[in-house]
Amino acid sequence: MRRNISKAAPAAVILGLLVIWELTVRIGQIPLYVLPSPSATLRTFVVEFPVLLRHGAITVMEALAGMGIAFLISLVIGILIDAMPTFRRCIYPILVVTQTVPTIVLAPIFIIYMGFGYAPKILTVVLMCFFPIVVSFSDGLGQMEEGYLNLVRTYGGSRLQIYTLVKIPAAMISLLSGLKVAATYSISGAVVGEWIASQSGLGYYLIRAKNGYMLDKVFACVVMIILLSLMMNGLVKLFGFAVLPMERRRKTGRGK
């Protein structure tokens, strides 16, 4: 019973907030261009769903491309950070600096050098997703117990075998944690890139609706962004379920 209550509590809180929002708009007779009600947002979402889906497909494509590039770069940089302490001391401050500059500031610079195509939007996603992945992965590599590494060395294992057989598999849980954070950022990163200059995507739709004071469409677009972000996070969970046997055993209860 307690478990069921704890699972239902978040949904009940969200539902309660939506009811309060709906009543506030209706009782206060707040105009649509000031604050749309949840029911108005839902109606607009249903009506605009084909358009939102078309723009959302572009945003998801950019997010997936950026996530894939960030993932591959993070694997290489994370291994180098763990294997070469000097490299870690040199590169880590640069990684931190990249996170201090707002992405909205960098996006126009990317467009100047890379044009108005998909490239600047994808690069924006890469910058937003790269840091959490590489930090989580390098930390996971560095937390490996020395006893396991000595065992592999005792059997004549090379440095490559130490990483492929021991370190990288052990760091997969940390890598997935970083991927989950990055997946949540990926859609937002693509939308930010589309704000600056684009003819398609949810960022373009959002700016167009905002400039027309169509707040119901703005909120409907926000709902689509939330749903796509959750979808990206779900894809990472499916990836973890596929590559980690312990996750499959835990889900099916066979690991008990």
N, C-alpha and C positions, 0 to 999 in steps of 0.2 A: 504493500500500500504506500509506504513512504517513497519507494522508488518511483511509483507511478505519479505521485504528487510532485516529486522533484522534477520529473520529466515534463509535466504539464504546467509547472509554474512559469517558465519563460513565455510559453504561448499565452497563458492567461494574462500576464503583465502586458504583452504586446497588444492583445485584444482589448484590454482595459484602456490603454493609451489611445488606441484608434477610436474607441467609443467616446472618450472625452474629447478628442479632436473633432469628431463628427458633431457632437452636441454643441461644442463651442462655436463652430461655424454656423450651424443652423439657428441656434438661439441668438447669437450675436449678429446674424444676417450679414456675415462677412462676404464681400464681393468675391467672385471667382478670380479676378485679376489680382487680388490681395492674398488670399489663401484658399485654395480649393479643398473641399472636404474629401475624406477617403473614398466615399462613394463616387464622387465626381472624378477623382483620379482613376478609380477602377474602371468606370465607364469609358473614359478617354483611353485608358490602356487597352481595353478590348477593341475599341474602334480603331485605334492607331497601331494595333499589334502587327499587321502586315508591314507597315512602314518601319516600325521599330525593329522588327525582325530583319528586314533588309539592311538597315543601317547597322544593327547589332552584329550581323555576319561579318561586315567589314572590320568592326572593332575587335571581334574575337580572332579574326585572322591575324591582325596586327599583334594582339596580345599573345597568341600562340607562337608566332614567329619570334617575338621579343623574348618570351620565356625560354624557347628552345636555345636561342643564341646565348642568353644569360646562363642557362644551365651548363652548356658546353664550356664556356669561358670559366665559369666558377669551378668546374672539375679540375681544369688545368691549373688555375691560379691557387686553388685550395691545396692541391698536392705540392705545388712549388713552395707555398707558405710553410707547409709542414716539413718538407724535406730540406729546406734551405733557410736557416734562421736569419741569415743576412738579407735574403730576399724579403722575408717577413718584415724586418725592421725598415726596409726601404719602401715597400709597397703599402703597408698598413696605413701610414699617415695619408697617403694619396687616396686610399679607399674611403677614409673618414671624411676627407675634404670633399669628395664627390657627393657626399650626403648633406653637406652644409649649404650647398647652392640649391635654391628652389628650382624644381623642374620647369616651372612655368617661365623661368628666366632663360633656361637653356634652350627651350623649344624654338624660339625665334632664331637663335643662332644656328641651330641644326638646319632650319629651313633655308637660311641664307646660303649655306654651303652645300646642302643636299637637295634643294628644290622642294617642290610641293607634292611629291609622290608619297609612297608608303614608307620610304627609308627613314625620314625624320621621326615619324610616329613610332616605328619599330625601335629605333635607337632610344627614344624616350622610355619605352617599356624596358629595354635592356638596362638602362641606368637605374630605374626604380626597382627592378627585380634582382639585379646582380649582387648588391650588398648583402641582403639577408641570406642568400644562398651560399655565398662564398664564406661568410663569417660562420654560419652554422656548420658547414662542411669542414672547414679547417679546424674548428674547435672539436668536432667529433673525431677527426684524425688525431689530434693532439692528446685526447683523453684515453687513448688506448693503453691498456695495462702492459707494462714492460715485460712481464712474464711470458705473455703470448708471443711477443716479438722475439724474445730470446729462444723460445722453443723452435720457432721457424728457423732462426739462425743456426741453432744446434744441428738441425737436419740439413744444413747447407743451402738454405733458401736465399735467393738473391734479393736485392732491394726491390726489384720489380715484383717478385713473388710475395714479398712482405705486404706490399700495397694491394695487390690483386686478390690475395688469399685471406688476408687478415684485416688490414686497416680499412680499406674501402667498404667491405661488407659490414664491419663493425660501426662505421660512420654513417650507414644508410639512414638510420633513424634520425640522426641530427640533420642529414641532408634533406630528408622529407619535411622536417620541421621548418627549415628555411624555405623549401618549395611551397609550403602551405601559406606562409606569409607573403611570398612573392606572387603567388597566384591571386591573392586578394588585391595586391597592388597592380597587377598586370592590366586589368580592364581600366582602372583609373588612369594609369600611365598612357594608355592608348587614347582615352578621352581627352586628356590634357593636351596631347599632341594634336588632336583634331580641332581643339579650340582655336589654335593659332591660324591654321590655314588648311582647309579641307573642303571637299565637295560631297563628302559622304561620311558615314560613321555616326555614332551616337553623340560625339562631341559637336559635330556640325549640326545635328538635329537639335541638340540642347541650346546652342547659341541662337539658332534661328527662332526657336520657340520663345526663348527669353527676350530677344529683341522685339518680338511681337506681343509681349506681355500675355502670352498664353500659358499661364501658370499651371493649368491642368496638364498640358502637354509636357511641361518641364518636370512635374512630379511623376508623370507616367514614364518619362525617360529615366528618371532616377530609379524607379522601381525596376526597369529593365536592366540598368547597370548593376543593381544589387543582385538580381537573379543571375546575371551572367558571372558576377564575381563568385557567387556561391557555386555555380556550375564549375568554374575553374578550380575552386578549392576541392570540389568533389572529384574532379579528374585526377588531382594529385593523390587523393585518398585511394582511388582505384589503382593508381600506379603503385602506391605503397602496398596495397593488398596483393598486387601481382608479383612484386619483386621480393617481398619479405614473407617467408613461410610462417614466421612467428605471428604476423598479423592475421594470416589466414586461420591459424590454430586458435588465436584469441577470439576471433569473430565466431568461429564455429563451435567453440567450447572444447575442442579437443586438446587444448594445451593445459586444461585444468588437471 
